[in-house]
Amino acid sequence: MQSYDFVVIGGGIVGLSVAWAIMQRNPGVRLAVLEKEDAWARHQTGRNSGVIHSGIYYKPGSLKAKLCREGNRRLVAFCQQHGIKFEICGKVIVATQPSELPLLENLFERGIANGLLVRRLTASQVLELEPHVRCLAGIQVPSTGIVDFVGVSRRLAELIGGDGGELWLGTKALAFRPEGDRTVLETSKGLLSGRWIVNCAGLHSDRVARLAHANPEARIVPFRGEYYELRPERRHLVKNLIYPVPDPQFPFLGVHFTRTIDGSVHAGPNAVLSLKREGYRRTAFNLRDFWETMSYAGFWRLAAKHRREGLREIYRSFSKRAFVRSLQNLIPEITEHDLVAGEAGVRAQALRPDGGLVDDFLIVRGSSTIHVCNAPSPAATASLEIGRVVAEQIPCYSAMRS
Ligand SMILES: Cc1cc2nc3c(=O)[nH]c(=O)nc-3n(C[C@H](O)[C@H](O)[C@H](O)COP(=O)(O)OP(=O)(O)OC[C@H]3O[C@@H](n4cnc5c(N)ncnc54)[C@H](O)[C@@H]3O)c2cc1C
């Protein structure tokens, strides 16, 4: 049986950042990363909007606000150092209805409270940046950018491997068994053991936590985010990143336009309940995933509270016309013909038994395990900082050895 000081479960950008941070803090450590797929970043990390967020939306003082702002800075430095494609192009957030103006102002204030550079824009100043947008007013956030998150993940894996970490692709963690001061992990490739196990299993993080007998007090409910893509001849309608004012209760609702680092332009994502945790098509279904959601009181409490928003998202998922109408609030000249269906992603959103969405990142520490139980957006932006925070919760390697 192979034995390690640290075993990290999950080869998305969070697991790889955590593994790299542990290795940086503890040179010479024996560490393994387990990933059930045959390649890195196949789930949330490889199926998102590719935006380096600024941190404007998050409650001042929250982990999201702190780790996103600093994560943005570190991610940019990492990309510069390792030759990974990125661009700090800035974004605009626009109010298209009078009722959104106070919310836009609140967002501006929040940006300032979060220590960001933000600029108020009149409608004509928005037009200078995004000539096809029609709005009443906007704000510009210059520190927002776009990046290749899969490229970042692959580079992290190379760095971990280069420093002596072991990379176990195609290896699923199946069960945990404590044995003295170690934990024995049963995996799809046999047994291995670790002194510390770190769970960064994204859409499966609650299940992995339960395997380790931890109680994350929240369950992952998967929400699919579907995108359309602008036809190449219509990409000129979007210069950079255009967002509506978010509903403070559902910051992830509200479709937007994002130029990606490969030059395409995405419109979306929406947010519909997924009947499969890794279900990227509307018809995707998994009995266990479905049952776990349907038998969870938290889900029904959320559904009862927000039936209207939920139904609207389902309608917009099936009706391209409704999706386009939302986009026309931002760019009136967009038509159904300009858009083709794109890839989808699934968000791992932790939901409390009372039906409340876990708003902040949630990291739960046991005696020899750490579980990253809620790492939705902006966790890709914040990943290097999440890695630092997790690594700092674990005693130093030299202390463990003595
Ligand atoms: C539609 C969408 C748009 C988004 N847009 C952005 C954005 O623009 N900017 C941003 O910062 N964030 C964005 N996010 C959020 C961001 O993608 C996630 O926060 C981030 O990728 C989470 O990374 P992760 O490593 O925790 O999860 P994942 O990337 O999902 O990785 C978890 C990994 O764990 C593996 N795994 C699971 N169970 C096991 C097991 N038992 N054994 C071994 N391996 C296991 C999985 O195969 C997976 O590879 C978006 C998310 C979505 C879905």
The ligand as an SDF file (V2000), in Angstrom:
LIG
                    3D

 53 58  0  0  0  0  0  0  0  0999 V2000
  -21.5520   27.3970  -15.4410 C   0  0  0  0  0  0  0  0  0  0  0  0
  -20.4580   27.8560  -14.5280 C   0  0  0  0  0  0  0  0  0  0  0  0
  -19.8100   29.0900  -14.7250 C   0  0  0  0  0  0  0  0  0  0  0  0
  -18.8150   29.4990  -13.8580 C   0  0  0  0  0  0  0  0  0  0  0  0
  -18.0910   30.6320  -14.1550 N   0  0  0  0  0  0  0  0  0  0  0  0
  -17.0140   30.9600  -13.3750 C   0  0  0  0  0  0  0  0  0  0  0  0
  -16.1650   32.0390  -13.7340 C   0  0  0  0  0  0  0  0  0  0  0  0
  -16.3180   32.6390  -14.7900 O   0  0  0  0  0  0  0  0  0  0  0  0
  -15.1510   32.3760  -12.8920 N   0  0  0  0  0  0  0  0  0  0  0  0
  -14.9280   31.7050  -11.7140 C   0  0  0  0  0  0  0  0  0  0  0  0
  -14.0210   32.0620  -10.9730 O   0  0  0  0  0  0  0  0  0  0  0  0
  -15.7010   30.6390  -11.3790 N   0  0  0  0  0  0  0  0  0  0  0  0
  -16.7040   30.2460  -12.1920 C   0  0  0  0  0  0  0  0  0  0  0  0
  -17.4580   29.1500  -11.8960 N   0  0  0  0  0  0  0  0  0  0  0  0
  -17.1460   28.3960  -10.6750 C   0  0  0  0  0  0  0  0  0  0  0  0
  -15.9100   27.5360  -10.8640 C   0  0  0  0  0  0  0  0  0  0  0  0
  -15.9350   26.8410  -12.0840 O   0  0  0  0  0  0  0  0  0  0  0  0
  -15.8180   26.5510   -9.6910 C   0  0  0  0  0  0  0  0  0  0  0  0
  -15.9630   27.3030   -8.5020 O   0  0  0  0  0  0  0  0  0  0  0  0
  -14.4750   25.8290   -9.6430 C   0  0  0  0  0  0  0  0  0  0  0  0
  -14.1670   25.2960  -10.9030 O   0  0  0  0  0  0  0  0  0  0  0  0
  -14.5470   24.7440   -8.5940 C   0  0  0  0  0  0  0  0  0  0  0  0
  -13.3860   23.9660   -8.7330 O   0  0  0  0  0  0  0  0  0  0  0  0
  -13.2870   22.5600   -8.0030 P   0  0  0  0  0  0  0  0  0  0  0  0
  -11.9090   22.0790   -8.2100 O   0  0  0  0  0  0  0  0  0  0  0  0
  -13.8060   22.7260   -6.6100 O   0  0  0  0  0  0  0  0  0  0  0  0
  -14.3850   21.6490   -8.7310 O   0  0  0  0  0  0  0  0  0  0  0  0
  -14.2860   20.7710  -10.0450 P   0  0  0  0  0  0  0  0  0  0  0  0
  -13.6350   21.5130  -11.1440 O   0  0  0  0  0  0  0  0  0  0  0  0
  -15.6640   20.2740  -10.3000 O   0  0  0  0  0  0  0  0  0  0  0  0
  -13.3270   19.5820   -9.6370 O   0  0  0  0  0  0  0  0  0  0  0  0
  -13.6950   18.5730   -8.7190 C   0  0  0  0  0  0  0  0  0  0  0  0
  -13.0230   17.3080   -9.1980 C   0  0  0  0  0  0  0  0  0  0  0  0
  -13.1850   16.2860   -8.2390 O   0  0  0  0  0  0  0  0  0  0  0  0
  -13.2640   15.0590   -8.9410 C   0  0  0  0  0  0  0  0  0  0  0  0
  -13.8710   14.0540   -8.0650 N   0  0  0  0  0  0  0  0  0  0  0  0
  -15.1410   14.0590   -7.5670 C   0  0  0  0  0  0  0  0  0  0  0  0
  -15.3350   12.9760   -6.7850 N   0  0  0  0  0  0  0  0  0  0  0  0
  -14.1690   12.2860   -6.7650 C   0  0  0  0  0  0  0  0  0  0  0  0
  -13.7480   11.0760   -6.1270 C   0  0  0  0  0  0  0  0  0  0  0  0
  -14.5710   10.3680   -5.3230 N   0  0  0  0  0  0  0  0  0  0  0  0
  -12.4720   10.6300   -6.3420 N   0  0  0  0  0  0  0  0  0  0  0  0
  -11.6330   11.3310   -7.1520 C   0  0  0  0  0  0  0  0  0  0  0  0
  -11.9790   12.4780   -7.7900 N   0  0  0  0  0  0  0  0  0  0  0  0
  -13.2400   12.9630   -7.5780 C   0  0  0  0  0  0  0  0  0  0  0  0
  -14.1230   15.4020  -10.1520 C   0  0  0  0  0  0  0  0  0  0  0  0
  -13.9660   14.4750  -11.2070 O   0  0  0  0  0  0  0  0  0  0  0  0
  -13.6070   16.7990  -10.5020 C   0  0  0  0  0  0  0  0  0  0  0  0
  -12.6110   16.7730  -11.4940 O   0  0  0  0  0  0  0  0  0  0  0  0
  -18.4580   28.6980  -12.7410 C   0  0  0  0  0  0  0  0  0  0  0  0
  -19.0890   27.4610  -12.5630 C   0  0  0  0  0  0  0  0  0  0  0  0
  -20.0360   27.0260  -13.4630 C   0  0  0  0  0  0  0  0  0  0  0  0
  -20.6190   25.6530  -13.2980 C   0  0  0  0  0  0  0  0  0  0  0  0
  1  2  1  0
  2  3  1  0
  2 52  2  0
  3  4  2  0
  4  5  1  0
  4 50  1  0
  5  6  2  0
  6  7  1  0
  6 13  1  0
  7  8  2  0
  7  9  1  0
  9 10  1  0
 10 11  2  0
 10 12  1  0
 12 13  2  0
 13 14  1  0
 14 15  1  0
 14 50  1  0
 15 16  1  0
 16 17  1  0
 16 18  1  0
 18 19  1  0
 18 20  1  0
 20 21  1  0
 20 22  1  0
 22 23  1  0
 23 24  1  0
 24 25  2  0
 24 26  1  0
 24 27  1  0
 27 28  1  0
 28 29  2  0
 28 30  1  0
 28 31  1  0
 31 32  1  0
 32 33  1  0
 33 34  1  0
 33 48  1  0
 34 35  1  0
 35 36  1  0
 35 46  1  0
 36 37  1  0
 36 45  1  0
 37 38  2  0
 38 39  1  0
 39 40  1  0
 39 45  2  0
 40 41  1  0
 40 42  2  0
 42 43  1  0
 43 44  2  0
 44 45  1  0
 46 47  1  0
 46 48  1  0
 48 49  1  0
 50 51  2  0
 51 52  1  0
 52 53  1  0
M  END
$$$$
